[in-house]
Amino acid sequence: MIVNIYKKFFYFLLILTAYSMGYSVSLGREPLTQDELVALITTAQIGAVSTDQVVKIINQRGLGFPVKELFILELRERKAKDSIINAIQSQRIPRHEDLSGNIWRPKVEPRNIASGGSRLATIKLPNRMNWSDFLNLVRSKAMEYTENLPNFICTQITQRFLRRLPKKGWIRADNFVAELTYYDQTEHYKLLSVANRAAKNDATLESLGGTFSTGEFGSTLHYLFDLKTKAVFRLEGVEENKDNTTVRIGFKVPLDSSKRLIIFKSKDGEQSVVTGYRGRCWIDSASLQVVRIKEKAFKIPSDFPITRSEGGTVYDEVEIAGLKYWLPVRAEVLLENGSAKLHTKNVIEFKRYRKFGSDVKFLPD
């Protein structure tokens, strides 16, 4: 099958990566990155390197990133050996003060604003006079967003929480890990695990039950800035985001032109409703890329079980095959079931972006 051909090709690349990493040990290279470590573990699983060699490389080179519980969870789902996980945990960088009294923070590299192309010319911050021109530039950028994305694969880790009203405090319900393939401007999901257990071969997001979301890779931006949506935008101000300047824009989408769909499933069947929504988005002033968006439904019908629906997505620069693209790195979805007095919240992280071979055809299940 073509899918198997792709896997062999991908593993071959990983073997080359592992070879280069093994050679680099004697050269005293920098600590391992997350991508290098995942590639190394994968090559060990297919027998290209031994588990002992992986442990040796981890111990000699160390790790150049803080190891979070989500990362350990993902490695366990990938069936990494206990000895490798133990070696990783022994290299964990403490999140407290070091001996010098300084607080450890990840190294921040200079930003290289790009989206598969060159840096745009400096844009004058909008005011009442040039607001319309600025909005048109942002709209054009958003409408071209998915066209400029490559075919890629990433790992989506979703943690699901709930709380009963009026009690405060979230309780972790479960989690699931999925491999997301973005091919030909369409998202495809393969469920890897649910609640720390391997998923069934025929399991899908729809079969999970509970809350899940899709569409973070472009459709949200496309629908919002499409002229047919008839969204009303307003300039709210300028904010500093990390080390760059962002422009905050408020928006409102009326019901009659909205495509925001809420689906509620229960033992009695499925109900759905389309709602209007409002929110804010933050625009990077240099690239004109939306770097954050928050939105909330309004005027949900009173007889619909879901009485509150809101969410948000954060975008950042991600490197794929040597080029940088603005892609989602985190998203949240919050729903309230009024009759059951129940809140649900999904916290989603997108990890390990890598190129999906252009010479491979994706065959849906």
C-alpha positions in Angstrom: 0.0 0.0 0.0 1.1 3.6 -0.6 0.8 4.3 3.1 3.3 1.6 3.9 5.7 3.0 1.3 5.4 6.4 3.0 6.2 4.8 6.4 9.4 3.1 5.0 10.5 6.4 3.5 9.8 8.2 6.7 11.7 5.6 8.8 14.6 5.9 6.3 14.8 9.6 7.1 14.7 8.9 10.8 17.6 6.4 10.4 19.7 9.0 8.7 18.8 11.4 11.5 19.8 8.9 14.2 23.1 8.2 12.4 23.9 11.9 12.3 23.0 12.3 16.0 25.2 9.3 16.9 28.1 10.8 15.0 27.5 14.1 16.7 28.2 12.7 20.2 31.9 12.6 19.5 31.7 16.2 18.2 30.1 17.5 21.4 27.0 19.0 19.7 24.3 20.9 21.5 21.7 19.1 23.7 19.0 17.1 21.9 15.9 19.0 20.7 12.4 17.4 21.1 12.3 16.6 17.4 15.7 14.9 17.5 14.7 12.9 20.5 11.4 11.7 19.0 13.2 10.7 15.8 15.8 8.8 17.8 13.2 6.9 19.8 11.4 5.9 16.6 14.5 4.6 15.0 15.1 2.5 18.1 11.6 1.0 17.8 12.3 -0.2 14.2 15.7 -1.6 15.2 18.0 1.0 13.5 19.7 1.7 16.8 19.6 -0.1 20.2 17.8 1.1 23.3 21.2 1.3 25.1 22.5 3.5 22.4 19.6 5.9 22.8 20.1 6.0 26.5 23.8 6.7 26.0 23.1 9.6 23.6 20.6 11.1 26.0 23.0 10.9 28.9 25.9 12.3 26.9 24.2 15.1 25.1 21.4 16.0 27.6 18.2 17.7 26.7 17.8 21.3 25.4 14.2 21.7 26.5 12.1 21.4 29.7 10.4 18.0 29.8 6.7 18.3 30.6 4.3 15.6 31.7 2.5 15.8 28.4 5.7 14.9 26.6 6.2 11.9 28.8 2.6 10.9 28.2 3.1 11.0 24.4 6.3 8.9 24.6 4.4 6.3 26.6 1.7 6.3 24.0 4.4 5.7 21.4 5.6 2.7 23.5 9.0 4.1 24.3 11.1 1.8 26.5 11.1 2.4 30.2 14.9 2.7 30.2 14.6 5.6 27.7 11.9 7.4 29.6 13.9 7.0 32.8 16.9 8.5 31.1 14.8 11.4 29.9 13.3 12.0 33.3 16.8 12.0 34.9 17.7 14.9 32.5 14.7 17.0 33.4 15.6 20.6 33.9 14.2 21.9 37.3 11.7 24.7 37.1 13.1 26.3 40.2 16.2 28.5 40.8 19.6 27.2 39.9 22.7 27.5 42.0 23.4 31.0 40.7 20.0 32.1 41.9 18.6 32.7 38.4 15.3 31.4 37.2 15.7 29.0 34.3 13.9 30.0 31.1 14.0 28.4 27.6 16.4 30.1 25.2 14.5 32.4 22.9 15.9 32.7 19.4 15.5 35.8 17.3 12.2 35.7 15.5 12.3 35.2 11.8 8.8 36.2 10.7 7.8 34.1 7.7 4.9 32.2 6.2 6.5 30.1 3.5 7.8 33.4 2.0 9.9 36.4 2.7 9.4 39.0 5.4 6.8 41.6 4.6 7.7 45.2 4.5 7.1 47.1 7.8 3.5 47.9 8.1 2.4 51.2 9.7 0.2 50.6 12.7 -3.4 51.2 11.9 -5.4 54.3 12.9 -8.8 55.7 12.0 -7.4 57.0 8.7 -5.8 53.8 7.4 -7.9 51.2 9.3 -9.8 50.1 6.2 -6.6 49.5 4.2 -5.0 47.6 7.1 -8.1 45.4 7.5 -8.1 44.6 3.7 -4.4 43.5 4.0 -5.2 41.2 7.0 -8.3 39.8 5.1 -6.2 39.0 2.1 -3.6 37.3 4.2 -6.2 35.2 6.0 -8.0 34.1 2.9 -4.7 32.9 1.4 -3.6 31.1 4.6 -4.5 27.5 3.8 -3.2 27.9 0.2 0.3 28.6 1.6 0.4 25.7 4.0 2.4 22.6 3.1 1.2 19.0 3.5 2.2 18.0 7.0 1.7 15.7 10.0 1.6 16.6 13.6 0.6 15.1 17.0 -2.5 16.5 18.7 -2.7 15.9 22.4 -6.1 16.8 24.0 -6.8 16.9 27.7 -10.5 17.0 28.7 -11.7 18.5 31.9 -15.1 18.9 33.5 -16.7 20.6 36.5 -20.1 20.5 38.1 -21.7 23.8 38.8 -21.8 25.6 41.2 -18.6 23.9 42.4 -15.3 25.5 41.4 -12.2 23.7 40.1 -11.7 21.5 37.1 -11.4 17.8 37.3 -9.4 15.9 34.6 -11.8 13.6 32.8 -9.5 11.9 30.2 -7.2 12.6 27.4 -6.6 11.4 23.8 -3.8 11.5 21.4 -4.3 11.7 17.6 -2.0 11.9 14.6 -3.3 14.7 12.4 -2.4 14.7 8.7 -3.1 17.9 6.8 -3.2 17.0 3.1 -4.6 18.9 0.2 -6.0 21.6 2.6 -8.0 19.0 4.5 -7.5 17.6 8.0 -7.4 13.8 8.6 -7.3 12.4 12.1 -6.0 9.0 13.2 -6.8 8.2 16.9 -3.7 6.8 18.7 -4.9 6.5 22.3 -7.7 7.3 24.6 -7.3 7.7 28.4 -3.7 6.3 28.1 -4.8 3.2 26.3 -4.3 2.3 22.7 -7.3 3.2 20.5 -9.2 0.6 18.6 -8.3 0.5 14.9 -11.8 1.7 13.9 -12.0 4.5 16.5 -12.6 8.0 15.3 -13.0 11.4 17.0 -16.7 11.2 16.4 -16.9 7.8 18.2 -15.2 9.2 21.4 -18.2 10.9 22.9 -17.8 14.1 24.8 -16.3 17.3 23.5 -13.8 17.5 20.6 -13.0 20.1 17.9 -11.6 20.4 14.4 -10.9 23.2 12.0 -8.1 25.0 13.7 -6.0 24.8 10.6 -7.5 27.5 8.5 -11.3 27.2 8.2 -11.8 29.4 11.3 -9.8 32.2 9.7 -11.3 31.7 6.3 -14.9 31.8 7.5 -14.3 34.9 9.7 -12.6 37.0 7.0 -14.7 35.9 4.1 -16.7 38.8 2.8 -19.7 36.5 2.6 -19.6 36.1 6.4 -20.5 39.8 6.8 -18.4 40.1 9.9 -18.2 43.5 11.5 -14.7 44.5 12.7 -13.5 47.2 15.0 -10.0 48.5 15.8 -9.4 48.1 19.6 -5.7 49.0 20.1 -2.1 47.8 20.1 -0.6 45.2 22.4 2.8 43.7 23.0 2.9 39.9 22.4 6.2 38.2 23.3 8.7 40.4 21.5 6.5 41.8 18.8 3.7 44.2 18.4 0.1 43.0 17.8 -3.0 44.8 16.7 -6.2 43.8 18.6 -9.3 43.6 16.5 -12.8 43.0 17.8 -15.4 41.2 15.6 -19.0 40.1 15.4 -20.6 37.6 13.0 -24.4 37.7 12.6 -26.5 34.6 12.7 -27.8 34.8 9.2 -24.2 34.5 7.7 -22.5 32.4 10.4 -21.1 28.9 9.9 -20.4 28.3 13.6 -22.0 24.9 14.3 -22.6 23.4 17.8 -23.4 19.7 17.9 -24.9 18.0 21.0 -25.0 14.2 21.2 -26.9 12.2 23.8 -28.5 8.8 24.1 -31.7 10.3 22.6 -29.9 11.4 19.4 -28.1 14.3 18.0 -29.0 18.0 17.9 -27.2 20.9 16.2 -27.6 24.6 16.0 -25.8 27.4 14.1 -25.1 30.6 16.1 -23.7 34.0 15.7 -20.4 34.7 17.5 -18.2 37.5 18.6 -14.7 37.8 19.9 -11.2 39.3 19.3 -8.2 38.4 17.3 -4.6 39.6 17.6 -2.7 40.5 14.4 1.1 40.4 14.1 2.0 43.9 12.8 4.9 42.7 10.7 3.5 39.6 9.0 -0.2 40.5 9.2 -0.8 37.0 10.5 -3.5 36.2 13.1 -1.5 35.0 16.1 -4.4 34.5 18.5 -8.2 34.4 18.2 -10.9 34.1 20.9 -14.6 33.7 20.0 -17.9 33.1 21.8 -21.3 32.1 20.6 -24.2 34.5 21.4 -28.0 34.1 21.3 -28.0 30.3 21.6 -31.6 29.1 21.4 -33.0 28.7 24.9 -34.2 25.1 24.2 -30.8 23.9 23.1 -28.9 21.8 25.7 -25.6 23.8 25.3 -26.0 27.2 26.9 -22.4 28.5 26.5 -19.8 27.8 23.8 -16.5 29.6 23.4 -13.0 28.8 22.3 -9.6 30.2 21.3 -6.5 29.3 19.2 -2.9 30.4 19.5 -0.6 30.4 16.5 3.2 30.5 16.3 6.0 30.0 13.9 6.7 26.3 13.2 9.5 25.0 11.0 8.6 22.3 8.5 11.2 21.1 6.0 13.4 24.2 6.5 10.6 26.8 6.1 8.6 28.6 8.8 4.8 28.7 8.8 2.3 30.2 11.3 0.4 27.2 12.7 -1.7 26.4 15.7 0.2 25.4 18.8 -2.6 25.5 21.4 -6.4 25.7 21.4 -9.1 25.6 24.1 -12.8 24.7 23.8 -15.3 25.5 26.6 -18.9 24.3 26.6 -21.7 24.5 29.3 -24.6 22.2 29.5 -27.2 24.3 31.3 -29.7 21.6 32.2 -27.0 19.2 33.5 -25.1 22.1 35.2 -21.9 20.9 33.7 -18.9 22.6 32.2 -16.5 20.8 29.8 -13.1 22.1 28.7 -10.7 20.8 26.2 -7.0 21.9 26.2 -5.3 21.0 22.9 -1.6 21.1 22.1 -0.2 20.5 18.6 3.3 19.0 18.7 6.0 17.6 16.3 5.1 19.2 13.0 6.8 17.4 10.1 6.5 17.3 6.4 4.1 14.9 4.7 5.9 13.7 1.5 4.6 15.4 -1.6 5.1 12.3 -3.6 2.7 10.3 -1.4 -1.0 10.1 -1.9 -3.1 10.1 1.3 -5.7 7.3 1.2 -8.7 8.0 3.6 -9.9 5.0 5.6 
